[in-house]
Every structure is written in structure tokens, then in C-alpha cells.
Amino acid sequence: MIQAFRYVIILAFTSLVLGGCASNQQLQPGSAALQYSPAESAPGSVKAEKLWQAFERYQGTPYQYGGTTSRGFDCSGFITTAYSESLGQQLPRTTSQMLKHGDVVHRNSVEPGDIVFFRIAGKDQHAGIYMGDNLFIHASTSSGVIMSELDGYYWRDRFSGARRFD
């Protein structure tokens, strides 16, 4: 009995730790957003165009806790890789470090390229890159690197802030 209880506790703890970049919401195939043209998000924005190229390169890459390569990403690993490869810009490695740096951006002022943060299970533990027109790209635990809607049913009430790194 005690052994089974320990197993349940360990399993619950592991789920919480691995849920660090938690996500279970993605856009459904055939939705208008998946057929979305990157140029529409920020016409003339070189930053957005370069970040779209990173997304297209890594879309579908599986989730891997601590991952920072095409073999697997966690949410902050995808963000730091996209920024480094696309913009030559180094960002803090973890979600909590990103929250401490950069310029605070209010939700109604978010622009393509801003980092958006989400509170899950009472903790700011997920992040993505806002791409304009209510879309953000991120590495989700359930689907890897995907695009989601900022006011999608899963994300709208979990949004906790944004930062701009220029």
C-alpha cells in the first residue's frame, strides 16, 4: 500500500515538472489560421518574417523538456532558438528568466515578435512568440512546435503577460 502511494506521488510530481511548458490546445487542421499567410501578420516586418521562417523550419518538432534543437524543444528552448537563428539575438534560457527581463508589454499593445506568457497550475510556466492577428507560435507538450490562437479556449484565461526584447 505504501509503495503504491509513493508511486502515485512520484507520478504526480513528474507530471507537474514535465508540464513546465504545458499545452493541450492547438489549431485544428484545415482551420483558417493554419492557412494563414505570414505576411498578413505584420506587413513589412522583417522581424516577423524571420520568425515565421523559424516556425516553418521547426513546425511539428516534438516536445522535449529542456530541448533546444530540432530533435526536440521545450517552450523556452524553441523561443531562444528561433530568436538566435532568425534574429541573431540571445534571450534568457528559461521562462522565469524571460519574465524578469525585456520590456513589459500590455496585452492590448502586443506586437509580432513579443514573448507571451501563460499561467498554468498557478505558475507562469509557458511562453510563445506572438505573431500578430491573434496567433502565437510555441512548443506544446502535446503537439510539439505549433501555432495557436491567443484567445483560444485554452489560452485566453491563462495569458499572464508579455515582454519585448529589442
C-alpha positions as CSV (number, residue, x, y, z in Angstrom):
1,M,0.0,0.0,0.0
2,I,2.8,2.4,0.9
3,Q,4.7,1.5,-2.2
4,A,1.6,2.2,-4.4
5,F,1.1,5.6,-2.6
6,R,4.8,6.5,-3.3
7,Y,4.3,5.6,-6.9
8,V,1.3,7.9,-7.2
9,I,3.1,10.7,-5.6
10,I,6.2,10.3,-7.8
11,L,3.9,10.1,-10.9
12,A,2.0,13.3,-9.9
13,F,5.2,15.2,-9.2
14,T,6.7,14.1,-12.5
15,S,3.6,15.2,-14.4
16,L,3.8,18.7,-12.8
17,V,7.5,19.0,-13.6
18,L,7.1,17.9,-17.2
19,G,4.1,20.2,-17.6
20,G,6.5,23.1,-17.4
21,C,5.6,24.1,-20.9
22,A,2.1,22.7,-20.7
23,S,-0.3,22.9,-23.6
24,N,-3.2,20.9,-24.9
25,Q,-4.7,23.4,-27.3
26,Q,-3.7,23.7,-30.9
27,L,-5.4,24.8,-34.1
28,Q,-7.3,22.1,-36.0
29,P,-6.1,21.1,-39.5
30,G,-8.0,23.0,-42.1
31,S,-8.7,26.0,-39.9
32,A,-8.2,29.4,-41.4
33,A,-5.3,30.1,-39.1
34,L,-3.2,27.2,-40.4
35,Q,-3.7,28.5,-43.9
36,Y,-2.7,31.9,-42.7
37,S,-0.2,33.9,-44.7
38,P,2.7,35.2,-42.5
39,A,2.9,38.4,-44.5
40,E,-0.5,39.3,-43.2
41,S,0.6,39.3,-39.5
42,A,3.0,42.3,-39.8
43,P,3.3,43.7,-43.3
44,G,6.9,44.9,-43.8
45,S,8.1,43.5,-40.5
46,V,11.4,41.8,-41.1
47,K,11.4,40.5,-37.6
48,A,8.1,38.7,-38.0
49,E,9.1,37.3,-41.4
50,K,12.3,35.8,-40.0
51,L,10.4,34.3,-37.0
52,W,7.9,32.8,-39.4
53,Q,10.8,31.1,-41.2
54,A,11.9,29.6,-38.0
55,F,8.4,28.4,-37.3
56,E,8.1,26.8,-40.8
57,R,11.5,25.1,-40.2
58,Y,10.6,23.6,-36.9
59,Q,6.8,23.2,-37.1
60,G,5.9,19.7,-35.8
61,T,9.2,19.2,-34.0
62,P,8.4,17.1,-30.9
63,Y,8.3,18.5,-27.4
64,Q,11.3,17.6,-25.2
65,Y,11.7,19.0,-21.7
66,G,15.0,21.1,-21.7
67,G,15.2,20.7,-25.5
68,T,16.8,23.3,-27.7
69,T,17.4,21.6,-31.0
70,S,15.4,20.2,-34.0
71,R,15.3,16.8,-32.1
72,G,13.0,18.4,-29.5
73,F,12.1,21.7,-27.9
74,D,10.5,22.9,-24.7
75,C,8.7,26.2,-24.9
76,S,11.6,28.5,-23.9
77,G,14.1,26.3,-25.9
78,F,12.0,27.0,-29.1
79,I,11.9,30.7,-28.3
80,T,15.6,31.1,-27.7
81,T,16.5,29.0,-30.8
82,A,14.1,31.0,-33.0
83,Y,15.4,34.3,-31.8
84,S,19.1,33.2,-32.0
85,E,18.8,31.7,-35.5
86,S,16.4,34.2,-37.0
87,L,17.5,37.5,-35.4
88,G,20.9,36.8,-34.0
89,Q,19.6,37.8,-30.6
90,Q,20.3,35.9,-27.4
91,L,17.4,35.7,-24.9
92,P,17.4,34.3,-21.3
93,R,17.1,30.5,-21.5
94,T,14.1,29.8,-19.2
95,T,10.5,31.2,-19.0
96,S,11.1,32.6,-15.5
97,Q,14.3,34.4,-16.6
98,M,12.5,35.8,-19.7
99,L,9.8,37.2,-17.4
100,K,12.5,39.1,-15.4
101,H,14.0,40.7,-18.5
102,G,12.7,42.6,-21.5
103,D,10.2,45.5,-21.6
104,V,6.8,44.8,-20.1
105,V,4.1,45.0,-22.8
106,H,0.4,45.3,-22.0
107,R,-2.0,42.8,-23.7
108,N,-3.6,45.4,-26.0
109,S,-0.1,46.6,-27.1
110,V,1.4,43.2,-28.1
111,E,3.2,43.2,-31.4
112,P,4.7,40.4,-33.6
113,G,7.9,39.1,-32.0
114,D,6.8,39.8,-28.4
115,I,7.1,36.9,-26.0
116,V,3.7,36.0,-24.4
117,F,3.4,34.2,-21.1
118,F,0.8,31.9,-19.7
119,R,-0.1,30.9,-16.1
120,I,-0.8,27.2,-15.8
121,A,-1.5,25.4,-12.4
122,G,-0.9,28.7,-10.6
123,K,2.5,29.4,-12.1
124,D,3.9,31.3,-15.1
125,Q,5.3,28.3,-16.9
126,H,4.6,28.5,-20.6
127,A,5.6,31.0,-23.3
128,G,5.4,31.6,-27.0
129,I,6.1,34.2,-29.7
130,Y,3.2,36.4,-30.7
131,M,3.0,36.6,-34.5
132,G,0.1,39.0,-35.0
133,D,-3.6,38.6,-35.8
134,N,-4.2,36.7,-32.5
135,L,-1.7,34.0,-33.3
136,F,1.4,32.8,-31.4
137,I,3.9,30.0,-32.1
138,H,5.2,27.8,-29.3
139,A,6.3,24.3,-28.3
140,S,3.5,22.5,-26.6
141,T,3.8,19.3,-24.6
142,S,1.1,17.6,-26.6
143,S,1.9,18.6,-30.2
144,G,5.4,20.0,-30.3
145,V,6.0,23.2,-32.2
146,I,2.6,24.6,-33.3
147,M,0.7,27.8,-33.8
148,S,-2.3,28.6,-31.5
149,E,-4.7,31.4,-31.0
150,L,-4.1,33.8,-28.2
151,D,-7.8,33.9,-27.3
152,G,-8.3,30.3,-28.0
153,Y,-10.4,28.5,-25.3
154,Y,-7.3,27.1,-23.6
155,W,-5.1,30.2,-23.7
156,R,-7.4,33.3,-23.2
157,D,-7.8,32.9,-19.5
158,R,-4.2,31.8,-18.9
159,F,-2.5,34.8,-20.5
160,S,-0.3,36.4,-17.8
161,G,1.8,39.0,-19.6
162,A,4.2,39.8,-22.4
163,R,7.8,41.1,-22.9
164,R,9.5,42.8,-25.7
165,F,13.2,42.1,-26.4
166,D,14.7,44.7,-28.8
